[in-house]
Amino acid sequence: MSIELITWEPQRRRPLADDTDPESLHDELAAGARTGETVDVTGGDGETITLNPARIQAWSIETKRE
């Protein structure tokens, strides 16, 4: 399964670790957008990505089963 976080403003596609729970990630991003706190996620190659959801205009999480 592959998981990608797609953001607009700034527009970017970020591959995420396969064990990422899309529902939990969405909840964390929504909470961070309200509180202004950053959210750390693990990228597809194992690096840590720090996001500031309050500065992201919109996002979607796509999952593909392979």
Secondary structure, DSSP 8 states (H G I E B T S, - for coil): -EEEEEEETTTEEEEE-TT--HHHHHHHHHHHHHH---EEEEBTTS-EEEE-GGG-SEEEEEEE--
